[in-house]
Amino acid sequence: MNLLTILGLSGPWLAGCLALACIRKLQRQSAHPGRLFRLLGYGFFLGYALLYGLILANQAFAGQVQVLPVMIVLLALIMIGAGIMVSPARSGLPDAATRKIATSAVQSAGGGWLKGILLAWIALHLVFALANVLSIPMFPWDSWLLWMYRAKAWFYHGGLAEITGPEQWITASGVPPYTVDAYSYPTFLSVIGFWVSLCLGRWSETLVNLPGILCGLAIACSLYGHALKLGLSSVIALCLCYLLVSTPLFATHMSLGGYSDLWMAGYAGLGFVALISGLETRKPSYTAIGLILLCVSALVKNEGFVWLIMGLALIFLMRVPARIQLES
């Protein structure tokens, strides 16, 4: 794995984290326990949504996808975000209550033998998942046919080539396009796999699944951050993270890449958490982030539209008075 691949995987994550941090700073939001971990979790999914949009824009304007233009935009956004973060805050130094909350957040992530054991167990599960990703090629199962076939076809074609159904492929004149049964499925995960292969400069049946590991790690970070925000101790928060990463289904989706359900858990699950938090605290930024994540979930799987409709229904119900008097 080369340096460009590392930048291609971490750049969107960093851009998403800085974007969220800048929003918090400009709105002068007070610090809460676990803030850093929530930034890491939500920043990953917002950053990769940005990456998806940049790749599609590059294809639309240039007729092909090139690593350099996308990376230039990502680096520019990272530099802008870093500049905003290092600039002096408009409100000056934080007040005593904010400093106290921030200090307690740092202390909550402190040491302790029990925390060390939990962290070691979590790390062991992640290491095993990474070892599986690096050693087991993509299986020829439905995930390969639905998502990674398109990524591989696009890499060897040199761009986001047309994918049609079997009927259109048979009747196509000239050089026929690519075909797959699930040609109408959303393209998010295929585009991400295509991006990894572009950064690698070659197609790899294993390394294209590395974003799945990062996806699972981001979900675990978000869970830990939200648990601290709710007032749970760091030990209980780490227990929740361990229960998550050790769940066989969750671990399987991290270890055997190609499935999109883990990404749906991030976009739809965290989207609803942010949406509910925004409606409860009446913070439009949280609500907007939740809606953005729910919208992107519809680009991951068709089922995402159901989650998006449920989110919009929740907003509507929260805005409607609790009691509606009917005229007799």
Secondary structure, 3 states (H helix, E strand, C coil): CCHHHHHHHHHHHHHHHHHHHHHHHHCCCCCCCCHHHHHHHHHHHHHHHHHHHHHHHHHHHHCCCCHHHHHHHHHHHHHHHHHHHHCCCCCCCCCHHHHHHHHHHHHHCCCCHHHHHHHHHHHHHHHHHHHHHHHCCCCCCHHHHHHHHHHHHHHHHCCCCCEECHHHHHHCCCCCCEECCCCCCCCHHHHHHHHHHHHHCCCCCCHHHHHHHHHHHHHHHHHHHHHHHCCCCHHHHHHHHHHHHCCHHHHHHHHCCCCCHHHHHHHHHHHHHHHHHHHHHCCHHHHHHHHHHHHHHHHHCCCHHHHHHHHHHHHHHHHCCCCCCCCC
